Amino acid sequence: MNWIAKKMDERFFFDSYAIIEVIKGNPTYDNYKSAEIITTKLNLFEICYFLLRDYGEHKAKEYIESVWDSVVDFDNEIVFIAAKLKLNRKEERLSMVDCIGYIISKSLGVKFLTGDEKFKDIENVEYVK
């Protein structure tokens, strides 16, 4: 199984859902398999949980190691802005991990790739279901 996206000019911040759909081989994500992945350790935690549950420890470790260089860190300003986003849209019950990822994507000037309908009509989002 090819776990890591190939490097190319196009980059996206992949939320956990997007990465999991690529791993599962969802054909609607075929166009993104060659994009450069950007994500966080928080997303890798969610992905690792999925991989441990569905594929076992070996595959989980293998995948985490294969994408480690794609992980970006974030500072307190990202946390603050993401918390404001979550608060301003509290009726939508956005996840903390997705709010952080979305704000990071904006700060990096890349689209936030997700299948989460709550982000469907937000600017800077590439929504794929």
N, C-alpha and C positions, 0 to 999 in steps of 0.2 A: 504494500500500500504506500503510495506517495503521500507523505504527511505534510510536506512543506511546499508552499507556493514558490514558483520560480521567480527570480528577480526580473523586473522589467521597468519601464518608465512609469507605469500607472501604479499608484499606491493608494491604499485605503486603510482606514482604521477598521479592523474586523472586530465586531463584538463577538461574544462567546457563541451566540446562535449561528452567526455566519461561518465561523470556523468549524463548528460541529456539522453544519450542513455540507461543507466542503469535504470533511472527513467521511461523512455518510454517503457521499457521492450523489447528492441531490443535483439533478441535471440543471436546475434553474441557477445554480451557482457555478456552472462550468466556465462561464466567461471570466470568473474571478480567480480561478485556480492558478493563473499565471501572474496575478497581481502581487505586488509586494505587500506582505502582511505587516501591519503595525498593531500592537495590542499592549495590554498591561499584565502585570503579575496577577491582578485580581481576576482578569479574564482567564488566565491560565489555570487558576484554581478551579473555576467552573468547568473548564474543558477537561482538566485532570480528573475531576469527579466523574464526568461522563465517561471518559476513557476507562477509568478503573472499573466502573460499573458494567460497561458493555464490552470491553476488550481485554481487560486485565492489566496487571501492574507493569509488565514488560512494555506493552504498547503505550501506556501512559507515560512512562519514563522516556521512552524513545521519542515520542512526540514533543514533550516538554523540552527536551534537549535540542530537538531539531529546529524549534522556533525561538529559542532563548534570545538570539541576537535580534529578534523582531520586537522585543519588549522595550517599551519606553517608560521612564519614570515620570513622576509628576510632583509638583511642589504644593505648598500650602495655598497658593493663589488658585490653582486648579481645583483644589478641594473646596475652597470658598465659593467659587463661581458655580461649580457643580451642585453644591448644596443649595444655592440660590435657585438654580434651574429646577431642582427637585421640589423646593418649596413653592415656587411660582406655578408649578404644574402639579400640585399635590393631588388634585382630583384624578389625575391619570395614573398615579401610583408608579412612577418611573423607578426603575431599580437604581440603586446607588452606583453600581458598577457601570451601568449604561450611561448615567449622567456624567461620570468621570470620563469615560471613553469618548462621549460626544464632545465634551469641552476640550479634551486633548486633540481630537480630530480637527476642531476649528482652529486651535492654536497652531497646529502644524500645517494648516491649509490643505487638508485632504478630506475626502468624504467619509462619513460614518456609515459603514456597510452593516445593515441589520435586516432582520425579518420581523422585527417587533413593530406591530401596527401602531403602537403609541408614538413612534417616531416617523411614521409614514409621511406626514405633511409638514415636517419641520425642515427648515432650510439646512443645506449641507448634508443631507441624508440620501444615501443610495439604498432605497427600500427594495428588497427582493424576498419574495415569499416562495 
